[in-house]
Amino acid sequence: MGVWLGIAGRIGGILALVALIALLVEKLIVFVGFLAFAIKAIIVLAFVLVFGVVAYLVFKTWRDSCKRSDK
């Protein structure tokens, strides 16, 4: 009976290690997906910021040219 318990304990330990490794791989995949999303969000925000700055500069130039033509 003790032999069977020892064998079952070793098999159980191996199965537990395999389960932990599978869980680690799954969490790494989720983390990489999150990083990809974060990078995409940063790129979109940078594009919106550049677009806003260009729009501000165009408006400022247009306003300055209107002031000069009024004089």
GUZAMI-432652 format. One record per residue (C-alpha): residue number from 0; residue in one letter; x, y, z. Coordinates in steps of 0.2 Angstrom, whole numbers, plus 5000, padded with zeros to 4 digits. Each point is the difference from the previous one (the first is absolute). Layout:
<vexbas>
num, residuo, px, py, pz
NUM, A, X, Y, Z
...
</vexbas>
This chain:
<vexbas>
num, residuo, px, py, pz
0, M, 5000, 5000, 5000
1, G, 5014, 5012, 5004
2, V, 5008, 4997, 4983
3, W, 4984, 5006, 4991
4, L, 4999, 5015, 5011
5, G, 5017, 5005, 4995
6, I, 4997, 4997, 4982
7, A, 4984, 5010, 5001
8, G, 5009, 5014, 5009
9, R, 5013, 5001, 4987
10, I, 4987, 5000, 4986
11, G, 4990, 5013, 5009
12, G, 5015, 5011, 5002
13, I, 5004, 4999, 4982
14, L, 4982, 5004, 4995
15, A, 5001, 5015, 5012
16, L, 5016, 5007, 4992
17, V, 4992, 4998, 4982
18, A, 4985, 5009, 5006
19, L, 5010, 5014, 5007
20, I, 5010, 5002, 4984
21, A, 4985, 5000, 4990
22, L, 4992, 5014, 5011
23, L, 5017, 5010, 4999
24, V, 4999, 4999, 4981
25, E, 4982, 5005, 4999
26, K, 5004, 5015, 5011
27, L, 5015, 5005, 4989
28, I, 4989, 4999, 4985
29, V, 4987, 5012, 5009
30, F, 5014, 5012, 5005
31, V, 5007, 5001, 4982
32, G, 4982, 5003, 4994
33, F, 4998, 5014, 5013
34, L, 5017, 5008, 4995
35, A, 4995, 4999, 4982
36, F, 4984, 5009, 5004
37, A, 5009, 5013, 5010
38, I, 5012, 5004, 4986
39, K, 4986, 5002, 4988
40, A, 4991, 5012, 5012
41, I, 5016, 5010, 5002
42, I, 5002, 5001, 4981
43, V, 4982, 5006, 4998
44, L, 5001, 5013, 5013
45, A, 5016, 5006, 4993
46, F, 4991, 5002, 4983
47, V, 4986, 5010, 5008
48, L, 5012, 5011, 5009
49, V, 5010, 5004, 4984
50, F, 4983, 5003, 4991
51, G, 4995, 5012, 5014
52, V, 5016, 5009, 5000
53, V, 4999, 5003, 4981
54, A, 4983, 5006, 5001
55, Y, 5005, 5012, 5014
56, L, 5014, 5007, 4989
57, V, 4989, 5002, 4985
58, F, 4987, 5009, 5010
59, K, 5013, 5011, 5008
60, T, 5008, 5004, 4983
61, W, 4982, 5004, 4993
62, R, 4996, 5011, 5014
63, D, 5017, 5009, 4999
64, S, 4997, 5003, 4981
65, C, 4983, 5007, 5003
66, K, 5007, 5012, 5013
67, R, 5013, 5006, 4987
68, S, 4988, 5002, 4986
69, D, 4988, 5011, 5011
70, K, 5014, 5013, 5004
</vexbas>
